[in-house]
Amino acid sequence: MRRIVPRALLRAVPVLLVTAAITFLLGAFAKQEPAELLLGESATAEAVAALDHELGRDRPLVVQFLTWIGDALQGDLGASWFTGIAVTDTITQRLPVSLSIAGLALLLAVALGAGAGILAALHRGSWIDTAVTLAASTLATLPPFVVSIMLILVFGVAVPVLPTGGFVPFTQDPAGWLACIILPAIALSLEAAADIARQLRTALVATYEENFVIGARLRGHSEARILLRHALPHAAGPALSVVGLQVPRLIGGAIIAEQIFSLPGLGLMAFEGATQGDMPVVLGAVMVTVLAVLLSTFVIDLLLTALNPEERTAARTERTFA
């Protein structure tokens, strides 16, 4: 367990640096010049040079990048070239939207996928197992943006019971918050739920054939106890690995869903910044998104380690001799 934190840091630091460098270079070599965009085509060369100096764009790229990294480590992601608003403040306002969508989508994916996978495994070989497998295979082929359009047509046009755009903070109106994010969350969750269901069903079916499960049944343990105490902890690892793979997809999908459902999150922020050539905004949005993915991966690693039988035995031994 103690090895996870150093390993996560060794993985996170290079990823963040490489991502920042690539994003920074793409913006630096883009044809858009913020001084010309801000001052207009009729601006004089002197005015353009003065604004470039104010923005720090007249310095070498290495110096610009290292300056940005140093400020970012202190929590300063710069300010928008066009609005002058601090990027950190904008992210603070936008991040709850993206986290709401991705978080609810993850909860729905785990709940639906785990429920369907367990149901199929308990009724393996029956019509229930076949129906779950068929439904999971079908949902896995539907891209989230297609599901989003279908949900908008059904619940926003045919039966207009849910909003198809806008956002209400949870602190202001919990019911309104849920109504605004439920459709994009469902659209994002179905593909992940299908993958989780198939993986958990396969792992559980294999686990039920293990000797320790057969022995528990011979000892007269109830099916519920066998599932919860023996089979599920052993089979949850592969399914949890699928969750780890799906988290980046959910975060990335949330960015697309924000544009489809007109939600003011990080995705819309990054898109607007990219179209304007506002590099501080783009850099800030990208780095926060990558950091969220790395943190979620770290949590998944912790859970996988906790479910590892060898790790659990080592932890009990350590507590015994402590």
N, C-alpha and C positions, 0 to 999 in steps of 0.2 A: 504493500500500500504506500509506503514512504517513497518508493521509487517513482511513483506516478508524477509527483509534482516536478522534480528535476527533468524528467523526460518530457513533460508537457511544455516546460519553459524552453528546453532545447529545440523543441519543434515549433513553438510559437514565435520566438524571436526571428529566426530566418524567414519564416512565412510572412510576417508583418513587414520586415525590411524589404524583401523581394517584391511584395505586392505594392508597397509604397513607391519603390524605385520604378517599377514598370508603369504604374499610373502616372507618376510624376513625369517620366520621360515621354509618355504618350501625349500628355498635355503640353509639354515644352516644345515638342516637334509638330504640334498641330498648327494649321494655317491661321487659326483665329488669334488675333492680337487684341488683348483686352483694352489697351490704350486707344486703338483705332475704333473699337466698338463703343467705348465710353465717350470719346471726344467727337466721333463722327468722321466721315471721310474728308471733311474740309479742315480738319485740325492741322495745325502747323507741325513741322518736324520737331521744333523746340518744345511744343506742348506735349507731343507724344513721348519725347525723350524724358521730360520732367516727370510725367506720370509713370513711365517705366521705372525710373529711379525711385519714385515713391513706393511702387509696388515691389521693388527689389528685383525686377526682371533684367536689369542691366548687369547683374553680377554673374559670375560663372555658374553653370548648372550645378556643379558639385557643392558650391557654397550655398546656393539656394536650397538644395535638398537637405544638406546638413543643418542649415538654420531651421528649416521646417521640422526636421526630426527632433532637434533640441527643444523647440517650442512645444511640439506635440507631447513630449515626455513630461512637460510641465502642465499639461492640460490645455494648452493654447493651440487650437487648430487653425488659427488665423481668422480673417474676416472675409466675407463675400466681396469680390471686386466690384459688384454692381449695386449692392444694397448697403454695404458697410456693416451689416449685422454680423456679429461673431458667429462663426460656424458652430461652436460648442452650444450656443444658445438655440440655434436652429435645430440642431440634433436633439437637444433636450426636449424640444417641442414635438419633433417628428418621431423620435424613437418609440414612444409608447404605442403609436399606431401600428408600426411594423411588428413590435413584440406582441401586441394583442392578437394580430392575425396569425403570426407564426406559432405563438403559444397555444392558442385555441385549436389551431389545426393539428398541432402535435398531440394535444390531449384527445381530440376526436380520433386521430389515427391510431393511437395506442388503445383507446377504449374499444373502438370498432374492430380493429385488427386482432387484438387479444381475444375479445369475445367471440369473434367468428372463428379464429384459429382453434380455440378451446372447444367450441361447439362441434367443429368438424372432427377434431381428434376424438372426442368422446363418442361420436357416432360414426367412426371410421367405417367406410364400406357401405354406408346407408345413403338414402337419397339426400339427407341433410348434408352429408360430406360432399356429395356430388354438386349440390346446389351452391354451397359455399365456395368450392373450388372454381366452378364456372363463373360465379359472380366476381370472384377475385381476379380471375384471368381477364374478364371483360373490363373491369375498372382499371386494371393496370395498363391497358392500352389507350385509355382516354387522357389526353393532355389536360392539365389544369385549366388552360385558357378556354378549351372547348367546353369543359364542365361549367366554367364561369358563365359563358354565353348562354348555355342551356338553363342554368339557374336564374339568370336575369330574365330570360323569356318566360319562364314558368312563374316565378315568384315576384317578378317586377312588372310583367306585362299581362300575361294570361290571368293570373290570380295575384293582383298587386297587394301583397300583405307585408312585404319587407322592403326597406329602402335599398336602392341599387347604387347609392353614392352618398358621400358625406361621412362625417365621423363625429361622435359625441363622446367626450371623455367619461371614463368609468366613474370618476368622482362626482361628475355633474348629474349623470343619469345612467345607472347600471343597466336598466332595461333597454334604453336607447343605444348604449354602447354595444350590448349584445346583438341588437337588431342590425346594427351597422356592419358588424364584422362576421356574422354567422354565415352568410353566403360565401364570401371569399374563403373563410376558414374551411367550410365544407368542400369547396372546389379544390383546395390544396390537400385536404386530408385523405381523399378517396384513394388516390394512387398509392400513398404511403400505407394506408390501412390494408390495401390488398396485398402488398409485399409482406407486411408484418403477419397477416393472417396465414399466408401460404408457408412462410418460414416457421411460424410457431406450430402450425398443424403438422408439418413434416417432422419437426424436432420432438413433438409430443408423441406422435405415433411410434417413433423409434425408441423413445424413452420408456413407453409402456411395455416394450419387449425386453427391457433390461431386467437382470436378476433381482436387483434391489426392489423394484416395483412388484415383481411377481412374489417375492418374499413378503412384502408388506401386505399384499392381498391374501396370502396364505395365513398370515397372522391375524386375519380378521379385521384389518383396518377398513374404515369406510372409504367409499370412492372419493368423497370430498377431501378426506385427510390424505389419501394417496395423491390426489391431484395437487393440493396446496402445499403439502409438506415434503413430498418426494419428487413427483414428476415435474411440476411447474418450475421450481428453482433450478432443476437440472437442465430443462429445455429452454429456459428463458434467455440464456446467453446468446444463441444464434439470432433470436428475434431481436434482442437488444442491440446486437451489431447492425441489424437492418435499420433500427431506429437511428443509430449513429450515422449511417449513410444517408438517411432521409432528412436529417436536420438541416444540412446545407441546402438541400433541394427546397425545403419548406421556406427557409429564409430567402433564398433566391426567388422562389415562387411568389412570396409575399410582395416582392418588389414589382413583379408583373401584375399581380392582383390589384395593387394600389392604383395602377394606371387604368385598369379595366373598370374598377369600381370608384374611381375618382377619390381615393383616400389619401390624405396629406401625410404620407409617411416618408421614410428614407428613400424608397424607390422613386417616388415622384420628385423628391429633392435632388437626387442624383441625376435623373433624366433632365430636369430643368437646368441644372448646373452644367451638364455636358453639352446641351444644345446652345447654351450661352457662352461656353468656353470659360466658365467660372471654376477654375481649378481648385481653389481652396475648398469650395463646396463639394466638388467631386471627390477630392482626396479624403475629406472628412467622412463622407458617406461610405466610401469604399472601406476605409480602415475600421470604422465602427462595425460594419457588416462582417468583415473578416474576423474581427475580435469576437463577435458574437458566435460565429461558427467555431472558433477555437475553444471558447469557454464551454460551449455545448459538447464538443468532442471530449473535453476534459471530464465533464460530468459523466458522460457515457463510459469513459474508461474507468472511473471510480466505481460505477455500478457493476461493470463487467468484472472488475477485480473482486468486488464484494460477493459476487455470485460464484466465483471460482472456488471449487471445493478445497484446493490446496491452500489458497489464501485464507479461507475461513478456518481451516485447521491450524495454520500458522498463527493466526490472530488469537485463537483460543489458547494455544500453547503459550504465547507471549503473555496473555493476561494471567495464566495460571502461575507462571514463574516470576511475575512482576512483584 
